[in-house]
Amino acid sequence: MSTTADPLAVLGSLPGVADSVDSVRKAVDRVYGHRVMRRRSNEITSEAALRGARGSAALSGADWALEEVRRRTDFGGEGEPRTVGAALRLTAEAGQLLSVWRQSPLRVLARLHLVAAGGGGADDAIGRPRLAGETVDEPLFRLPLPDADEMSGRLEGLAGLLLAGSQAPALVTAAVVHGELLALRPFGSYNGLVARAAERIVLVGSGLDPKSICPAEVGHAELGSQAYMAALEGYTSGTPDGVAAWIAHCGRAVELGVRESTAVCEALQRGAA
């Protein structure tokens, strides 16, 4: 991707990607045009955040019912409660980091990992990319793990692309950020949650979803972990078809997130929520 002035824009020209971009744009425009959005957009944003966190946690192995996530407060325990708590914290934090992302994506990623882990504590690996010899505790991802040097170089390259700016559609940029972070797994833990939070930041910060009401995490969870991993394998293959399929998968996830928020709008309109 480094041989062209705007490699992200080149990805946007892959076969089928333009159709995905157009479909996502139309879906987002429809939900933003819903009459409920004119007076109750804050409620939609809050509900989208909750549902997005639930979806992201589900993909990381904590597939709780929405109402359980809504009522529970004990997110400090080991295992699934900690995963759900991390997803909720990340979703709340992501909206606060838009201005920093535009200046230093790597700083934001470090912050996201710190938030996911619940603070630094005595573990100096939290909030920084892994070093040589350090492992990743994320058994759900079975892809080959790049070594620390390769990971660091590719992570710097990704940050450089983002800082240089691109004419690529927001969906393409968000999908590449998401896919690269999953492929690299730069942190010792919580890479899936961090990658999906970063995707959200790009979609919001790009202006595609400025009110953060189109939770792609909901769609990723609905499409299922098997399809998620298969699409990710396509991305990591580096082939044009594989990358295009991953971008289309991410587009479908955004559309399903739109459908979720549209249902919330309609429930509010009926007075049922």
HELIX and SHEET records of a PDB file:
HELIX    1   1 PRO A    7  LEU A   11  1                                   5    
HELIX    2   2 VAL A   17  TYR A   32  1                                  16    
HELIX    3   3 MET A   37  LEU A   59  1                                  23    
HELIX    4   4 LEU A   66  ARG A   71  1                                   6    
HELIX    5   5 GLU A   80  ALA A   94  1                                  15    
HELIX    6   6 LEU A   98  GLN A  103  1                                   6    
HELIX    7   7 PRO A  105  ALA A  117  1                                  13    
HELIX    8   8 ALA A  148  ALA A  164  1                                  17    
HELIX    9   9 ALA A  170  LEU A  184  1                                  15    
HELIX   10  10 ASN A  191  GLY A  205  1                                  15    
HELIX   11  11 ALA A  216  LEU A  223  1                                   8    
HELIX   12  12 SER A  225  SER A  237  1                                  13    
HELIX   13  13 PRO A  240  ARG A  270  1                                  31    
END                                                                             
